Amino acid sequence: MKDFAYARAGDAAEAAALMAERPDATYIGGGTNLVDLMKLGVTGPGLLIDVSRLPYDRIEHRDDGSALIGATVRNGALAGDPGIRERFPLLSQALLAGASGQLRTVATVGGNLLQRTRCGYFQDVTKPCNKREPGSGCPAIEGAHRDLAVLGTSDHCVASHPSDMAVALVALDAVAHLRSVDGGTRTVPVAELYVLPGDTPHRETVLDRGDLITAVELPPPPPAARMRYRKVRDRWSYAFALVSVATAVSVAEDGSLDDVRIALGGVAPRPWRARIAEERLRGARPDEKTLREAARAELAGARPLPDNAFKVDLATDLIVAGVRDLVARKDRA
């Protein structure tokens, strides 16, 4: 690690001022990903601006069923919050599936959203990587890519997005609240926070330099929705998803799907909202054939590589099982 300076911001304005003064500055929350990248030499900020104690550490539950989650709320506190567990259970499930208890105690909501890919070539500074050094190449395409993406990739990058929490937030239509360096504010749907690699894989989000995530807003959940987050990984404990699926469904009186929301993790450079499958399933009766046709339509645009082609079938099966099991649970309720 190279030498760096450290400053703890007293408020958002001070954090922005520090960021404006130093082009080599970056924000740090829990640091569970950033510090690792600094140790590996992947990134080397000259100034760390600690925003973990800014006043964004509350979870506000509103009368209409919506919630506002501060960006410095710890992942463990969010996973265990009674209101989140009751109204947005798939978010709690995603957080509990995402890391060890020790990491959840430290990691923040804002930091979780901005964590970087765990692609081995990105983390190994002895190897080329278009995310680290634009134009240097993507050795994963010909090399070790079993864990990497099959949707939304390009000839320049096949890295997968690591966050479980972000997948749940995308399924729940969450919105990120942002504060710019000049004090301006705006909101961005979490589904639109991330950009696909195209020919600029080093640009991963729509954030401008110095933008600070201050909160995440959850709209009211769909009426009578049943939710689940399911994650398939190589080992049970502390592993990133090969494929995950966040599913929320509401079933009409006639047995058709009144509302259906599906987001996939582990298969794309960003949390992947399965809008093609949703469109095909909304208003349909969820028999096995209909579910499988919808899932296959969603994965029709996949660009698998030799060692991760299994993810296409696995994601198809998880979409089918995710909706089918929730519908069956609804029928038994």
C-alpha positions as CSV (number, residue, x, y, z in Angstrom):
1,M,0.0,0.0,0.0
2,K,1.2,3.5,-0.7
3,D,1.0,6.3,1.9
4,F,-2.3,8.1,2.2
5,A,-3.9,10.8,4.3
6,Y,-7.1,10.3,6.3
7,A,-9.9,12.8,7.2
8,R,-13.2,12.3,9.0
9,A,-15.9,14.5,7.6
10,G,-18.2,16.2,10.1
11,D,-20.9,16.7,7.6
12,A,-21.7,16.3,3.9
13,A,-20.5,19.8,3.0
14,E,-17.1,19.2,4.6
15,A,-16.8,15.8,2.8
16,A,-17.6,17.6,-0.5
17,A,-15.1,20.3,0.2
18,L,-12.3,17.8,0.9
19,M,-13.2,15.9,-2.2
20,A,-13.1,19.1,-4.3
21,E,-9.6,20.0,-3.0
22,R,-8.0,16.6,-3.8
23,P,-8.3,14.9,-7.1
24,D,-6.8,11.8,-5.6
25,A,-9.4,11.6,-2.8
26,T,-12.1,9.0,-2.3
27,Y,-14.9,8.4,0.2
28,I,-14.7,5.4,2.6
29,G,-17.6,4.0,4.6
30,G,-17.0,0.6,6.2
31,G,-14.0,0.0,3.9
32,T,-14.7,-3.8,3.6
33,N,-14.0,-3.7,-0.2
34,L,-11.9,-0.5,-0.6
35,V,-9.2,-1.4,1.9
36,D,-8.8,-4.8,0.3
37,L,-8.3,-3.1,-3.1
38,M,-5.8,-0.7,-1.6
39,K,-3.8,-3.7,-0.1
40,L,-3.8,-5.4,-3.5
41,G,-2.6,-2.2,-5.2
42,V,-5.7,-2.0,-7.4
43,T,-6.4,1.5,-6.2
44,G,-4.3,4.0,-4.4
45,P,-6.1,7.1,-3.2
46,G,-4.0,9.8,-1.7
47,L,-6.8,10.9,0.7
48,L,-9.5,8.8,2.4
49,I,-12.5,10.8,3.4
50,D,-14.4,8.9,6.1
51,V,-18.2,9.4,5.6
52,S,-19.2,6.6,7.9
53,R,-20.3,9.0,10.7
54,L,-22.4,11.3,8.6
55,P,-26.0,11.5,9.8
56,Y,-27.3,9.0,7.3
57,D,-27.6,6.1,9.8
58,R,-31.3,5.8,10.2
59,I,-34.0,3.6,8.8
60,E,-37.3,5.5,8.4
61,H,-40.5,3.4,7.9
62,R,-43.4,5.4,6.5
63,D,-47.1,5.0,6.9
64,D,-47.6,4.1,3.3
65,G,-45.2,1.1,3.6
66,S,-42.2,2.7,2.0
67,A,-38.9,3.1,3.7
68,L,-35.9,5.4,3.6
69,I,-32.6,3.8,4.4
70,G,-29.6,6.0,5.2
71,A,-26.4,5.3,3.3
72,T,-24.3,4.7,6.5
73,V,-26.7,2.2,7.9
74,R,-24.7,-1.0,8.6
75,N,-25.7,-4.1,6.6
76,G,-26.2,-6.1,9.8
77,A,-28.6,-3.5,11.2
78,L,-30.6,-3.4,8.0
79,A,-30.8,-7.2,7.7
80,G,-32.2,-7.4,11.3
81,D,-34.5,-4.4,11.2
82,P,-38.1,-5.7,12.0
83,G,-39.8,-3.5,9.5
84,I,-37.4,-4.6,6.7
85,R,-37.9,-8.2,7.6
86,E,-41.7,-7.9,7.6
87,R,-42.2,-5.8,4.5
88,F,-39.1,-6.4,2.4
89,P,-38.0,-9.9,3.4
90,L,-36.0,-10.6,0.2
91,L,-33.7,-7.6,1.1
92,S,-33.0,-9.0,4.5
93,Q,-32.4,-12.5,3.0
94,A,-30.0,-11.0,0.4
95,L,-28.0,-9.2,3.1
96,L,-27.8,-12.4,5.2
97,A,-26.6,-14.3,2.2
98,G,-24.0,-11.7,1.2
99,A,-21.3,-11.9,3.8
100,S,-20.2,-13.0,7.2
101,G,-21.7,-11.5,10.3
102,Q,-18.5,-9.6,11.0
103,L,-18.5,-7.9,7.6
104,R,-22.2,-7.1,7.9
105,T,-21.5,-5.3,11.2
106,V,-19.0,-3.0,9.4
107,A,-20.2,-2.6,5.8
108,T,-22.5,0.2,4.9
109,V,-25.4,0.4,2.5
110,G,-23.7,3.0,0.3
111,G,-20.5,1.1,0.2
112,N,-22.2,-2.1,-0.6
113,L,-23.8,-0.6,-3.7
114,L,-20.4,0.7,-4.9
115,Q,-18.3,-2.4,-4.3
116,R,-16.1,-3.6,-7.2
117,T,-16.1,-6.8,-9.1
118,R,-14.2,-9.8,-7.7
119,C,-12.9,-10.8,-11.1
120,G,-9.4,-12.3,-10.5
121,Y,-7.8,-10.3,-13.3
122,F,-9.2,-7.1,-11.9
123,Q,-7.7,-7.8,-8.5
124,D,-4.3,-9.0,-9.9
125,V,-2.2,-6.0,-10.8
126,T,0.3,-8.2,-12.7
127,K,-2.4,-9.0,-15.3
128,P,-4.0,-6.6,-17.8
129,C,-7.5,-5.5,-17.2
130,N,-9.6,-2.9,-19.0
131,K,-11.3,-1.9,-15.8
132,R,-8.0,-0.9,-14.2
133,E,-6.1,0.2,-17.3
134,P,-8.4,1.0,-20.3
135,G,-7.2,-0.6,-23.5
136,S,-5.0,-3.2,-21.8
137,G,-7.3,-6.1,-22.6
138,C,-9.6,-8.6,-20.9
139,P,-7.7,-11.9,-20.3
140,A,-10.8,-13.4,-18.6
141,I,-12.4,-14.0,-22.0
142,E,-9.7,-16.5,-22.9
143,G,-8.8,-17.4,-19.3
144,A,-10.6,-18.1,-16.0
145,H,-14.2,-16.9,-16.5
146,R,-16.3,-19.6,-14.8
147,D,-17.7,-17.1,-12.2
148,L,-18.1,-14.2,-14.6
149,A,-21.0,-12.7,-16.6
150,V,-23.1,-14.1,-19.4
151,L,-25.5,-11.2,-19.9
152,G,-24.7,-7.5,-20.7
153,T,-21.0,-8.2,-21.4
154,S,-18.8,-6.8,-24.2
155,D,-15.7,-7.7,-26.1
156,H,-13.9,-5.5,-23.5
157,C,-15.1,-7.0,-20.2
158,V,-17.0,-10.0,-18.9
159,A,-16.8,-9.1,-15.2
160,S,-19.8,-9.8,-12.9
161,H,-21.3,-7.5,-10.3
162,P,-20.8,-8.9,-6.8
163,S,-23.5,-7.3,-4.6
164,D,-26.4,-9.4,-3.3
165,M,-28.1,-6.4,-1.7
166,A,-28.2,-4.5,-5.0
167,V,-30.0,-7.4,-6.7
168,A,-32.7,-7.2,-4.1
169,L,-33.0,-3.4,-4.3
170,V,-33.3,-3.6,-8.1
171,A,-36.2,-6.1,-7.7
172,L,-37.9,-3.8,-5.2
173,D,-37.6,-0.7,-7.5
174,A,-35.4,1.1,-5.0
175,V,-34.1,4.6,-5.7
176,A,-30.7,6.0,-4.7
177,H,-30.5,9.5,-3.3
178,L,-27.3,11.4,-4.4
179,R,-25.6,14.6,-3.3
180,S,-23.1,16.2,-5.6
181,V,-19.9,18.1,-4.7
182,D,-21.7,21.4,-5.3
183,G,-24.5,20.4,-2.9
184,G,-27.1,19.6,-5.6
185,T,-29.2,16.5,-5.1
186,R,-30.8,14.0,-7.5
187,T,-32.3,10.5,-7.4
188,V,-31.4,7.5,-9.6
189,P,-33.2,4.2,-9.7
190,V,-30.8,1.5,-8.4
191,A,-31.4,-0.4,-11.6
192,E,-30.0,2.6,-13.6
193,L,-27.1,3.3,-11.2
194,Y,-24.8,0.9,-13.0
195,V,-23.7,1.0,-16.7
196,L,-22.8,-1.9,-18.9
197,P,-19.2,-2.1,-19.9
198,G,-19.5,-1.5,-23.7
199,D,-16.1,-0.2,-24.7
200,T,-15.6,1.8,-21.4
201,P,-15.6,-0.9,-18.7
202,H,-13.7,1.4,-16.4
203,R,-16.8,3.4,-16.0
204,E,-19.2,1.4,-13.8
205,T,-21.8,3.8,-12.5
206,V,-23.6,7.0,-13.5
207,L,-22.0,8.8,-10.6
208,D,-20.0,11.9,-11.2
209,R,-16.8,12.4,-9.2
210,G,-17.6,13.3,-5.7
211,D,-21.2,12.2,-5.8
212,L,-22.2,10.8,-2.4
213,I,-25.0,8.3,-1.9
214,T,-27.0,9.6,1.1
215,A,-29.9,7.2,1.2
216,V,-31.8,4.4,-0.6
217,E,-35.6,4.7,-0.9
218,L,-37.9,1.7,-1.1
219,P,-41.4,2.3,-2.5
220,P,-44.3,0.4,-0.8
221,P,-44.1,-3.3,-1.7
222,P,-46.6,-4.8,-4.1
223,P,-49.9,-5.7,-2.4
224,A,-50.0,-9.2,-0.9
225,A,-46.5,-9.8,-2.4
226,R,-44.5,-12.9,-1.5
227,M,-40.8,-12.5,-1.8
228,R,-37.7,-14.6,-1.7
229,Y,-33.9,-14.2,-2.4
230,R,-32.2,-17.4,-3.5
231,K,-28.5,-17.7,-4.0
232,V,-26.5,-20.6,-5.6
233,R,-22.8,-20.6,-4.8
234,D,-19.9,-23.1,-4.7
235,R,-19.9,-23.3,-0.9
236,W,-22.5,-22.4,1.7
237,S,-20.4,-19.9,3.7
238,Y,-19.1,-16.6,2.5
239,A,-19.0,-17.0,-1.3
240,F,-20.2,-14.8,-4.1
241,A,-23.1,-15.9,-6.3
242,L,-22.8,-18.1,-9.3
243,V,-26.4,-17.1,-9.9
244,S,-28.9,-15.5,-7.6
245,V,-32.5,-14.5,-8.1
246,A,-34.7,-12.0,-6.2
247,T,-38.3,-12.7,-6.8
248,A,-41.5,-10.9,-5.7
249,V,-45.0,-12.0,-6.9
250,S,-48.6,-11.1,-6.3
251,V,-51.3,-13.6,-7.4
252,A,-54.7,-12.6,-8.6
253,E,-57.9,-14.3,-7.5
254,D,-58.0,-16.3,-10.7
255,G,-54.5,-17.7,-10.1
256,S,-52.7,-15.5,-12.7
257,L,-49.7,-13.3,-11.8
258,D,-51.0,-9.9,-11.0
259,D,-47.5,-8.6,-10.4
260,V,-44.1,-10.2,-10.8
261,R,-40.6,-8.8,-10.3
262,I,-37.4,-10.7,-11.0
263,A,-33.7,-9.6,-10.7
264,L,-30.7,-11.8,-11.3
265,G,-27.3,-11.6,-9.7
266,G,-23.9,-13.2,-10.6
267,V,-24.8,-13.2,-14.4
268,A,-24.1,-9.6,-15.5
269,P,-21.9,-6.6,-14.9
270,R,-24.8,-5.1,-13.0
271,P,-27.8,-6.5,-11.1
272,W,-30.0,-7.7,-14.0
273,R,-33.7,-6.9,-14.0
274,A,-35.4,-9.6,-15.9
275,R,-37.9,-7.4,-17.6
276,I,-38.5,-9.7,-20.6
277,A,-39.5,-12.5,-18.3
278,E,-41.6,-10.2,-16.2
279,E,-43.5,-8.9,-19.2
280,R,-44.3,-12.4,-20.4
281,L,-45.5,-13.6,-17.0
282,R,-47.5,-10.6,-15.9
283,G,-51.2,-11.6,-16.2
284,A,-50.3,-15.2,-17.1
285,R,-51.0,-18.4,-15.3
286,P,-47.7,-19.6,-14.0
287,D,-47.6,-23.2,-15.3
288,E,-44.3,-24.9,-15.8
289,K,-44.3,-24.3,-19.6
290,T,-45.1,-20.6,-19.3
291,L,-42.5,-20.1,-16.7
292,R,-39.8,-21.8,-18.6
293,E,-40.6,-20.0,-21.9
294,A,-40.4,-16.7,-20.1
295,A,-37.1,-17.5,-18.4
296,R,-35.6,-18.7,-21.7
297,A,-36.7,-15.6,-23.4
298,E,-34.8,-13.6,-20.7
299,L,-31.6,-15.5,-21.3
300,A,-31.9,-15.6,-25.1
301,G,-29.5,-12.7,-25.3
302,A,-26.8,-14.3,-23.2
303,R,-23.2,-14.5,-24.4
304,P,-21.7,-17.3,-22.4
305,L,-18.1,-18.4,-22.6
306,P,-17.1,-22.0,-22.6
307,D,-16.7,-22.4,-18.8
308,N,-19.7,-20.4,-17.7
309,A,-22.3,-21.6,-20.2
310,F,-23.9,-23.6,-17.4
311,K,-25.1,-20.2,-15.9
312,V,-27.7,-19.9,-18.6
313,D,-29.5,-23.1,-17.6
314,L,-29.0,-22.4,-14.0
315,A,-30.5,-18.9,-14.2
316,T,-33.4,-20.3,-16.2
317,D,-34.1,-22.9,-13.6
318,L,-33.8,-20.4,-10.7
319,I,-36.3,-18.0,-12.4
320,V,-38.8,-20.9,-12.9
321,A,-38.3,-22.2,-9.3
322,G,-38.4,-18.8,-7.8
323,V,-41.8,-17.9,-9.2
324,R,-43.3,-21.4,-8.9
325,D,-42.4,-21.8,-5.3
326,L,-43.8,-18.4,-4.3
327,V,-47.0,-19.1,-6.2
328,A,-47.3,-22.4,-4.4
329,R,-46.7,-20.7,-1.1
330,K,-49.4,-18.2,-1.9
331,D,-51.9,-21.1,-2.7
332,R,-51.1,-22.6,0.7
333,A,-51.6,-19.3,2.6
